[in-house]
Each structure stands twice: as C-alpha cells, then as structure tokens.
C-alpha cells in the first residue's frame, strides 16, 4: 500500500519531478512537508493540489506523517518567484491572524493531532537564529553560483527594480527550514509545485553537505490549460476561486468546475479526484464518447463541492444547476433561490413597481449600457420570471442569471 502512493501519483500525472530512490522513504513510511505562505488568510484552488497530495499521503499509509509549514518568517522576506517587484512586508499581527485562518481551513481536510499532522511556523527558528548561525549552518554550504542559476533570480536581475539581498536569500531560508525540520521532526521529503523545485533541491543539498544524510524532493505540476496556456485558478472575470464559502459561494465554486474547458477537464479529474485511477479512466472514456453531456465536469464539480463544503451543499449545487441549465426553472423552491442568490448578480427592491428590466440589467452589470439592455429586451435575448411573488429570476442568453428580490 505504501508503494502505491507514488504509483498512484504517477498514474494521475501528479509526479513532476522526484529525487532518486525516494521510493525507499515511502517504503518504510515517512514524514513529508509542504509550505504555505501566510501573506493571505485563505486557501484558493491553486493551493488545493498541495492539500490533496498531503491528504493522499496520509490515506496511503498509517506510517506516513505530514507537516504543514507556515512561512511566518519567510513571509517577511518574500519569494521572488513569479513576482515582478518586491512584496511589501506584512506586520507580524497580520501574519498571526492569517496563520489561524489557514489552520482552520486546512483542518477540514486533515485533523491537526500534533502527531501525524502538525503545523509549524518557520518564524519559530528563523527569528531566533543569529546571522552567524545562519551563515554557518546554511550559507557556508550553498554556492552563489547555484543561487544565481534560478530563473526567478535571473528574471528579476533583468528588470530595473532588480532584486534585494533579502529576497535573494529566500532559497537559503527555505533550505534552512528543511534542515531544521529534518533535525526536529525526522522530515525527509519536501513536496511543492514544480516552480519550487530549485528551492527544494537547495534543502536536499544542504542536508547532504552539512549532515551527510539523504533526504528527498517531490514536485507536482502547475496546472495550465494545454490549449490556451492559461493558469488554473481564476474565473473568466479574473476573480480567484476560494475554498472559503464566504469568499466564493459554493454554487459559484461548483459552476467554476462545471465550466472547465474540455482540454483541462480530464487532467483536473485525475489530479483532484479521490476515486481509484481505474474508475477515473473509465469515467474519462465515457466522457469522450459524449463530451456534450459534460460528464467529467459534473462529477468533478460534485466531488470537490462535497469534499470542501459537505455532501448536502454539493447536492444543492447539483439540483440548482440542473434546474438552471437543463430542466428549466419551473421547479424552483424558495430554498433554491435563497441558496443561489449570493452567487449571481443580485439586487433588492421594495416593490414590483421598481422592477424595470432595462434599468436592472444595467445596474447589475449584465450589459454595458442601457441601449444594449433595450436591444436585448426588444430581441428577446433576456427574460424575467417572478417566483413566489418575491423573486425575479433574470436569464440572459443560455448561462447568465441574476436575481432581484422584493423585500418589504
């Protein structure tokens, strides 16, 4: 079963890079860690691949343990990777609030029992380390040559803003983290996105050179649409898709995956689904025969909504989506409308006299001008229906909805 963890990752396309003989670590059971930046207090779908990989490791063997490292120390420095300019330094108080929020959200996926699942903050040792400690224990073993080779460093050097020494040292700090976790927790595998491979390898090399010990690195791919090259994680409007229901309504989350492009859908199913690989492959074959039915998108949306928001919420999402986009709105209940009104353009009015469709369309941002609104209404490109003498459901085209509620 322990061997199947890496095999399962490979079959799903989740193993981008690995160090030699990493299988031996998982053979006997191991401790692995994944780092997260506390510059924000919420998880989004971009984080979710790392979260699911940790969850898979826990479920693969009772001998596997995981550590979530919150970079409270490194957040005050900043990783230059993917950034055009240096980030502002956050106050410690903000970082503490973000840490608590992240832990609460991660607890939905695995319990922090302080045995198999632990959260640590690298500020606990980085703030205590003296400059001499740091240079002796880390700086002495990592060459500037390898640090300069990093693409993120080279990119920043070509820009007018350049790169500060603080940001340049980020990869040393991450390597120092790995050293400390190896010494204190016996951690011997670090996981991260493929863009972090260079930083992770610095830690592997530091432990080898300083302690003569072998540890490992494992990276998973960044999610990119193979057709468009667009990075995964944002809606068409550019809004981030959050795991917190208060930031992204569960129905909006569900619809995000329903609307996944065909090029990306089978990739996401393999990456995110906890179904056995054989079942995933069978589902993909069924989807390929009738892509217009969007079978993968529906199954993926439901599975992830259930995992993140609970089974009952996932069932609500499926019911409402079916009514909106397949069977028609005639069977709406008041509960349905209350559920979805927070995930679509929404407006309150005090009486039916205030409902002027052309004006409402413009106010809700469904059209760019009142002239466009008038044309849509004249050409029957939009319609509105009143439910329960209280909710106007507006439908523009096949997929755009809004709700106007009469509130006395």
N, C-alpha and C positions, 0 to 999 in steps of 0.2 A: 504493500500500500504506500509506503514511503517513496518507493521508486516511481510510483505512478504520478506523483506530484509534478515532477519535471517533465515526464512523458506527456501528461495532460496539458501542461503549459505549451509544450512544443506542438502538439496536435492542434491547439487553438491558435497558434501563431503568436503566442504571448512571450516567447523566449527570443528576445532580440540578440542579446549577447550574454555570454557566461564565461567564467574563468575555468580553466582545465580542472577536471576531477571534482567539480562541485557536487557531483552525484554522491561522493563519499560522505559529505556533510549531511545530506538528506537521508542517506542510508541509516545512519545511527540516530537521526533526529538532531535538530539544530536550532539555534536562536538566530533570527534574522531581524533586520531593522529597516524601516522606511522613514525618511524625514519629510516633515511638512513645515512650511513657512507660516508663522503666525502673524504676518502683516495684515491678514484679514481673519475674521472670526467665523467664517462659513465655508463649508465644502461645496464645490461645484462638480459637475460631471467630469471635468478634467482631472480632478483628484480621484475619481471613483475607481479607475483602473488599479491604482496603487492599493486602495482599500480592499478591492476584491481579491487581489493577489495575496494579501495578508490573510484574508478570510479563507482562501483556498488552502494555504499552508497549514493553518490551524486545523482545518477539517481533514486534511490528508493524513495526519498522524498525531497521536497524543504526545509524541516526543518532540514535536515542534513548538517553539515559543516565539512570540513576536514582541518587538519593541517599536513603539511609535515615538520618534524623536521630534520634539517640537523645537524649532530653532530660535529660542528666545534670545540667545546670544548672537547667532549669525544674522538674525533679523535686523540687528542694529548695525550690521555691516552691509549686507546685500550681495546676492549672487549677480554678477554682471551678465550671466547668460540670458539672451533674449531681450536685453534692455538696451535702449538707445542712450540712456543717461542714468546717472546715479540716483537711486531712490532716496527720498527723504527719510531721516531717522525717526522711528516711532518712539514715543515715550514708553517707559517700562510699564506704566499703569495700563496703557492700551494693549500692550502685548499680553499682560496677565489676563485681561478680560477676554482677549481672543483665544488664549490657551484654554480657558474654562469652556468657552463655547465650542471649540473644536473637539474637546474631550467628550462633551455631552452628545455631540452629533455622531462621533465615532462609536460611542457606546451602543448605538443601535445595531451595529454590525458584529461587535465582539465585546464581551464584558471585561473591563479592566480589573482583574482579580489580584494584581500585583504578584502573580506567579507566572502563569502562561502568557498573560497580556499585561504589558507595562507601558506607561507613558513617562518619558524623561524629557528634561529641558537642558539643552547644552549650555544655557547660561549658568547652570549649577557648577560647572567646572571651568568654563571659559572666563567667568568673572573672577574666579579665584586664582587662575594661573597668572604667574608673573611673566613679564616679557622674556626673562631669562629661561623660565620653564618652557615656554612655547618655542623659543628658538632652539633650545637644546633638544626637546623631545620631538619636534616636528620639522622646524626649519632646516636643521642640520642634515636631514635625510632626503629632502625633496629638492631636486635641482631646478634652478630658474629656467633652464632650457625646456624642461617638460611643461612647466607652467606657462611659458610663452607660446607653446605649441597649440594651446587650446583655441578653438575657433572663436569663442566668445571674447577672449582677450584680444586676438588679432583684429576682430571686427571693431572693438572699441578703440584700439590704437589708431585706426584709420580715421576716426571721427575727431572733430575739432575739440569735443569735450574731453577726449582721452579717457583714462581710467585711473582712479585713485589707488594709492597703495593699499588702502583698506579693502577695496573690492578685489584687487589683485590677490590679496591674501586669503580670499574666501575658500579657495580649494585647499589651502593648508589647514584652515579651520575645520573643514569637513573631514579631512584626513585625520586630524587630531580627535574629532568626535569618534571616529571608528576605533581608533586606538583606545580611547577611554572606555568605550562600550565592550571592547574585547576584554580589557583588563577587569572590568567590574561585573560584567554580565556573561562573559564567555561567548559574546556575539561573534559569529564567524561568517555571516552572509549579510551583505548590504544590497537592497533592491532599490531600483529607481528607474525613471524614464530614460530612454536612450540618450537624451540630451545631457544626462548627468553622468554618463559613463566615465568620462575623463576624471571628474571629481572622485568618483567611487574608486577607480583604479589607483588614484593617489593614496587613498587609505589602505588599500591592499598592499601597496609597495612600502608604505611607511611601517606597517606591522611586520612585514617580511624583513626589512632592513634593520629596524630597531630591536625587534624581539626574536627574529629568526623563526617566526610562526607563519603558517599558511592560512589565509582566510580567503573569502570568495566574494565575487560580484555577480549580480544578475540584473539585467535590464530588460524592460518591456518596451514595445514600440510606442511612439507617439501616434495618435490617431489622426490620420489625414485622409480626406476623400481621394481615392485613387484617380478619379476623373478630373476633379476641379483643383486639387491641391489645397483645398480649404481646410483649416484646422477645425477639429471637432470641439464642440462645447458651447457654441453660441447659436441663438435663434437667427432667423433670416434678418431680423431687425438689428442684430448685433448685441442683444441682451444675453448675459450669461445665464446658464441654466443651473440653478442652485438646488441642493438637496433639501434645504430647509423650506417647509411648506409656506412659511410666512414671506419668503423672498421669491419663490417660484411656486405658484399654485399647483397642486398635484395634477389637475387636469391639463394645465399648460405643460407640465413635465411629461405627462402621458402623450400629449399631442406632438411634443418635440420628437419623440421616438417614432410615433406613427408616421410622421412626415420625413423620416430618414430616406435619403436617396437610395435607389436600388443598388448603386455601386458600393455603398457603405453598409447596407443592412446586414448581409451575411457576415461581414467582418465583425460588426458590433455584437451580433448574436454569439459568435464564437468567443469573443473577448469577455462579455458580461454575463452570459447565461451560466447558471449553475447546473443545468441539465447535463447528463453524460454526453460525451463527444458524439457517440453513435446516434443519440437522439437528435442532437443538433444537426448532424449531417443529413439525417432523414428529413428533418424539417426544411432544410435548405433545398433538398431535391423536390419536395412537394411545392415549395415556393417557386422554384424555377419553372415548373410546369404551368403555373397560373400566377404570374407576377402581379397581374392587375388586382388580385384579391388581397395583396399586401399581407400575406400570412406571417412572414417573419416580423414585419414591423409591429403587427398586432400582438404577437406572442411576446416580443421583446418589451414592448411598452407595458404590457400587463405584468410580466415577471418583475421588471425593475420597479414599477409603481408599488407592487406588493412588498418587495424587499425593503423599500425605503419608506413608504407611507402606510403599509399594512394592507392585508387582504381585502378588507371591507372597502377601503378607499379605492383600491385598484378595480374592484367590481363596479363601484360607482362610475369611475372613469370610463370603463368599457361600456356600461349601459348608456351613458350620456353620449359618448362618441358614436355608438350605433344609431341612436335616435337622430343625432345631428346630421350625420353624413351617409346614413344608409336607409333607415326605415322612415324618416320624416319625424317632425316634431310633435305630431298629434298626441303621442302618449306621454308627454312631459308631465311630471308631478311637480308640485311646489318644491319638494326637496331637491329635485334635479336642478331646477332653476336657481335655487339658493346656492347650490354647490358650484355651479359654473359661473355665476355672475362675477366672481372675483378673478376669473381667469380670462375674461373677454372685456372689450371696451364697455364701460358701464356708466350709467347716469341716473340720478334720482330726479323725479319731477313731483309736483304736488297735486296735479290733476291732469286728466286726459286732454284738456284744452291746451296744455303746454307742449303736447306732442305734435311737432311739425317736422315731418320726416326729413325734408331737405336740410333744415337747420340742425337737427340732431346728428345727421351723418357728418356734417362739417365739424360740429362741436366734439364729436367722438374721435375725430381724426381718420375716419374711414374714407374720406375724399379730401382732395387738396383745396377745393373751392366750392362755393355754393352753386356755381354754374355747373360744375361736374355733378353735384348732387342732383340738380334739376334734370340733367340729361339722363342720369341713372334711373330716376323715378319715371320719367317720361318713356324710357325704352324698356321698362320692366326689368331692369338689371338689379333691382333691390326690392325686397318686400318686407312687410312687418305684420306680425300676428300678435293678438292680445290673448294672454292666458290668465285665467283666474281673476279677470278684471283688474289685474295689477301689473303684470309683466308684459312689456312689448319685446318680442324677440325679433330682431332685425337680421335679415340674411342678405348678404351682398355676394353675388356670384355663387360658387359651389361651396366655398370653405370659410368665408368670413362671417362672423356672427358678432352681435352686440346685444346688450340687454338694457332696457330703460324701465325703471321701476317706479310706479306711482306710490309715493309714501305720504300718507295723510298727516 
